[in-house]
């Protein structure tokens, strides 16, 4: 199962940085018991400053918010939850 989360990790009033991360959960079962494991991977950073808002992918390539929304349709709802 893959889910996404956003979390603001820096905000000084002039600059805001928000991490977009994917959460991958894996479950398995054996005769000994059940196991769950997971990983958190970076997807992008949303940068907001006086000039506007844009995103950087994990390779530091600029993305528009629209490109990020197409990749993660639930992005707007996640950002609203974070606030």
Backbone as a chain_set.jsonl record, in Angstrom:
{"seq": "XXXXXXXXXXXXXXXXXXXXXXXXXXXXXXXXXXXXXXXXXXXXXXXXXXXXXXXXXXXXXXXXXXXXXXXXXXXXXXXXXXX", "coords": {"N": [[0.836, -1.161, 0.0], [0.592, 2.181, -0.874], [0.838, 5.426, 0.322], [0.588, 8.989, 0.714], [2.179, 11.77, 2.352], [2.357, 15.084, 3.681], [4.465, 17.537, 5.128], [5.27, 20.437, 6.79], [8.48, 21.666, 7.193], [10.021, 23.856, 7.561], [9.636, 27.294, 8.239], [9.909, 30.63, 8.103], [8.369, 32.825, 7.915], [8.96, 34.346, 5.633], [9.819, 32.411, 3.929], [8.754, 29.179, 3.128], [9.031, 25.716, 3.508], [7.947, 22.618, 2.454], [7.765, 19.188, 2.838], [7.051, 16.513, 0.645], [6.158, 13.256, 0.87], [6.345, 9.729, 0.181], [4.694, 6.921, 1.546], [5.283, 3.646, 2.005], [3.813, 0.673, 2.802], [4.21, -2.637, 3.894], [3.049, -5.92, 4.342], [3.364, -9.132, 5.835], [2.95, -12.64, 6.403], [3.575, -15.434, 8.408], [4.135, -18.771, 9.722], [4.962, -18.159, 12.211], [4.096, -15.617, 12.853], [2.627, -12.37, 12.171], [3.853, -9.701, 10.153], [4.795, -6.312, 9.729], [6.139, -3.852, 7.694], [7.736, -0.848, 6.605], [8.467, 1.996, 4.501], [9.675, 5.306, 4.064], [9.822, 7.617, 1.579], [11.319, 10.383, -0.099], [9.504, 12.645, -2.193], [9.037, 15.218, -3.236], [9.77, 18.728, -2.681], [7.914, 21.422, -1.604], [8.146, 24.763, -2.268], [7.584, 27.913, -0.973], [7.593, 31.347, -1.345], [8.073, 34.945, -1.436], [7.995, 35.335, -4.167], [6.394, 33.368, -5.224], [4.998, 30.021, -5.529], [6.392, 26.839, -5.923], [7.628, 23.572, -6.868], [10.223, 21.21, -6.086], [11.661, 18.325, -7.423], [13.055, 15.089, -6.425], [15.455, 15.181, -7.667], [16.157, 17.753, -7.744], [14.935, 19.183, -9.774], [12.855, 21.645, -11.171], [9.374, 21.73, -10.639], [6.039, 22.452, -11.619], [3.238, 23.263, -9.559], [0.981, 22.157, -10.644], [1.972, 19.991, -12.148], [2.868, 18.395, -10.047], [0.437, 17.938, -8.764], [-0.843, 16.373, -10.703], [0.679, 14.069, -10.541], [0.212, 13.329, -7.914], [-2.792, 13.057, -7.032], [-4.239, 13.523, -4.629], [-2.974, 15.63, -3.385], [-3.794, 18.344, -2.787], [-5.746, 17.954, -0.786], [-4.17, 16.742, 1.181], [-2.418, 18.834, 1.788], [-4.195, 20.681, 2.883], [-4.936, 19.321, 5.208], [-2.549, 19.441, 6.605], [-2.357, 22.063, 7.412]], "CA": [[0.0, 0.0, 0.0], [1.332, 3.433, -0.918], [0.105, 6.635, 0.686], [1.443, 10.171, 0.697], [2.001, 12.719, 3.439], [3.08, 16.348, 3.558], [4.769, 18.145, 6.422], [6.09, 21.644, 6.721], [9.624, 21.507, 8.08], [10.669, 25.15, 7.778], [8.829, 28.465, 7.919], [10.369, 31.813, 8.833], [7.502, 33.925, 7.53], [9.273, 34.74, 4.259], [10.078, 31.194, 3.16], [8.142, 27.974, 3.688], [9.437, 24.477, 2.843], [7.072, 21.512, 2.807], [8.181, 17.912, 2.255], [6.043, 15.57, 0.161], [6.79, 11.948, 1.018], [5.507, 8.546, -0.033], [4.76, 5.924, 2.6], [5.004, 2.319, 1.474], [3.65, -0.307, 3.867], [4.22, -4.022, 3.428], [2.7, -6.886, 5.378], [3.611, -10.539, 5.503], [2.467, -13.554, 7.421], [4.235, -16.745, 8.417], [3.599, -19.607, 10.799], [5.429, -17.568, 13.465], [3.306, -14.429, 13.151], [2.428, -11.376, 11.118], [4.868, -8.663, 10.16], [4.543, -5.117, 8.939], [7.316, -3.01, 7.525], [7.419, 0.292, 5.762], [9.532, 2.923, 4.143], [9.275, 6.667, 3.728], [10.712, 8.114, 0.534], [11.009, 11.745, -0.529], [8.931, 12.812, -3.532], [9.276, 16.595, -3.661], [9.694, 19.792, -1.693], [7.152, 22.576, -2.067], [8.8, 25.991, -1.83], [6.728, 29.105, -1.061], [8.231, 32.586, -0.9], [7.401, 36.138, -1.938], [7.865, 35.285, -5.632], [5.392, 32.375, -5.61], [5.094, 28.663, -5.015], [6.79, 25.835, -6.908], [8.122, 22.349, -6.239], [11.463, 20.602, -6.558], [11.621, 16.875, -7.267], [14.2, 14.572, -5.676], [16.666, 15.473, -8.437], [16.228, 19.221, -7.715], [14.352, 19.749, -10.985], [11.668, 22.427, -10.855], [8.058, 21.25, -11.067], [4.93, 23.32, -11.27], [2.308, 22.576, -8.663], [0.065, 21.365, -11.473], [2.658, 18.721, -12.436], [2.859, 17.606, -8.816], [-0.957, 17.508, -8.548], [-1.137, 15.264, -11.622], [1.357, 12.878, -10.02], [-0.385, 12.996, -6.614], [-4.111, 13.703, -7.077], [-4.726, 13.899, -3.302], [-2.065, 16.622, -2.834], [-4.507, 19.486, -2.198], [-6.373, 17.517, 0.466], [-3.094, 16.54, 2.154], [-1.915, 20.155, 2.205], [-5.206, 21.27, 3.765], [-4.834, 18.626, 6.493], [-1.307, 19.864, 7.263], [-2.519, 23.414, 7.966]], "C": [[0.891, 1.237, 0.0], [0.398, 4.584, -0.582], [1.094, 7.788, 0.645], [1.174, 11.01, 1.934], [2.789, 13.98, 3.127], [3.34, 16.87, 4.961], [5.676, 19.349, 6.198], [7.246, 21.488, 7.696], [10.41, 22.793, 8.281], [9.702, 26.253, 7.397], [9.328, 29.622, 8.77], [9.536, 33.044, 8.503], [7.717, 34.378, 6.102], [9.429, 33.529, 3.346], [9.464, 30.015, 3.883], [8.584, 26.779, 2.851], [8.58, 23.337, 3.368], [7.52, 20.251, 2.088], [6.952, 17.119, 1.818], [6.732, 14.21, 0.141], [5.811, 10.828, 0.69], [5.762, 7.566, 1.102], [4.366, 4.585, 1.993], [4.97, 1.329, 2.626], [3.549, -1.703, 3.262], [3.868, -4.93, 4.598], [3.049, -8.285, 4.885], [3.169, -11.382, 6.679], [3.234, -14.868, 7.283], [3.628, -17.567, 9.539], [4.029, -19.09, 12.177], [4.596, -16.35, 13.849], [3.139, -13.54, 11.94], [3.456, -10.271, 11.275], [4.408, -7.49, 9.316], [5.85, -4.341, 8.87], [6.938, -1.874, 6.59], [8.641, 1.111, 5.439], [8.912, 4.275, 3.808], [10.296, 7.183, 2.732], [10.325, 9.522, 0.142], [10.45, 11.745, -1.952], [9.263, 14.196, -4.065], [9.31, 17.507, -2.445], [8.918, 20.939, -2.324], [7.77, 23.813, -1.427], [7.829, 27.143, -2.029], [7.505, 30.297, -0.523], [7.503, 33.772, -1.524], [7.188, 36.101, -3.45], [6.829, 34.277, -6.099], [5.643, 31.029, -4.971], [5.433, 27.718, -6.159], [7.298, 24.616, -6.153], [9.456, 21.945, -6.859], [11.334, 19.099, -6.375], [12.887, 16.399, -6.563], [15.528, 14.766, -6.404], [16.882, 16.975, -8.563], [15.779, 19.865, -9.025], [13.057, 20.462, -10.609], [10.42, 21.793, -11.453], [7.043, 22.343, -10.781], [4.045, 22.545, -10.293], [1.323, 21.727, -9.439], [0.682, 20.01, -11.832], [2.64, 17.817, -11.209], [1.45, 17.104, -8.506], [-1.339, 16.357, -9.469], [-0.505, 13.971, -11.12], [0.729, 12.384, -8.721], [-1.737, 13.697, -6.537], [-4.623, 14.174, -5.711], [-3.88, 15.0, -2.654], [-2.789, 17.783, -2.15], [-5.142, 19.114, -0.862], [-5.306, 17.294, 1.544], [-2.545, 17.861, 2.676], [-2.906, 20.846, 3.136], [-5.162, 20.638, 5.147], [-3.636, 19.12, 7.284], [-1.488, 21.217, 7.937], [-3.364, 23.426, 9.152]], "O": [[1.835, 1.328, 0.785], [-0.696, 4.697, -1.137], [2.303, 7.575, 0.551], [0.08, 10.97, 2.497], [3.775, 13.939, 2.392], [2.534, 16.669, 5.87], [6.696, 19.275, 5.514], [7.037, 21.214, 8.878], [11.353, 22.831, 9.071], [9.029, 26.174, 6.37], [9.197, 29.61, 9.994], [9.947, 34.171, 8.778], [6.763, 34.758, 5.423], [9.198, 33.615, 2.14], [9.624, 29.86, 5.094], [8.518, 26.822, 1.623], [8.495, 23.115, 4.576], [7.641, 20.243, 0.863], [5.948, 17.062, 2.527], [7.756, 14.029, -0.518], [4.604, 10.96, 0.894], [6.892, 7.402, 1.56], [3.241, 4.417, 1.522], [5.957, 1.157, 3.341], [2.884, -1.911, 2.247], [4.342, -4.725, 5.716], [3.029, -8.572, 3.688], [3.033, -10.896, 7.802], [3.499, -15.34, 6.178], [2.714, -17.113, 10.227], [3.509, -19.544, 13.196], [4.407, -16.076, 15.034], [3.473, -13.924, 10.819], [3.875, -9.945, 12.386], [3.717, -7.661, 8.313], [6.565, -4.199, 9.862], [5.938, -1.943, 5.876], [9.707, 0.939, 6.03], [7.78, 4.364, 3.333], [11.495, 7.186, 3.008], [9.139, 9.838, 0.056], [10.865, 10.955, -2.799], [9.715, 14.34, -5.201], [8.935, 17.118, -1.339], [9.223, 21.375, -3.434], [7.901, 23.899, -0.206], [7.308, 27.335, -3.128], [8.011, 30.272, 0.599], [6.419, 33.604, -2.083], [6.29, 36.77, -3.961], [6.417, 34.319, -7.259], [6.395, 30.907, -4.004], [4.835, 27.788, -7.232], [7.386, 24.637, -4.925], [9.766, 22.293, -7.998], [10.944, 18.635, -5.304], [13.707, 17.218, -6.148], [16.595, 14.544, -5.833], [17.685, 17.427, -9.38], [16.202, 20.976, -9.346], [12.26, 19.947, -9.825], [10.407, 21.377, -12.611], [7.177, 23.078, -9.803], [4.109, 21.318, -10.221], [0.874, 20.69, -8.95], [-0.012, 18.993, -11.822], [2.421, 16.611, -11.324], [1.282, 15.978, -8.04], [-2.079, 15.46, -9.064], [-1.091, 12.897, -11.259], [0.709, 11.184, -8.448], [-1.823, 14.815, -6.028], [-5.378, 15.145, -5.651], [-4.06, 15.276, -1.468], [-2.423, 18.162, -1.038], [-5.075, 19.889, 0.092], [-5.531, 17.63, 2.706], [-2.243, 17.991, 3.862], [-2.498, 21.524, 4.079], [-5.331, 21.33, 6.151], [-3.7, 19.209, 8.51], [-0.832, 21.492, 8.941], [-3.597, 24.486, 9.733]]}, "num_chains": 1, "name": "protein.A"}
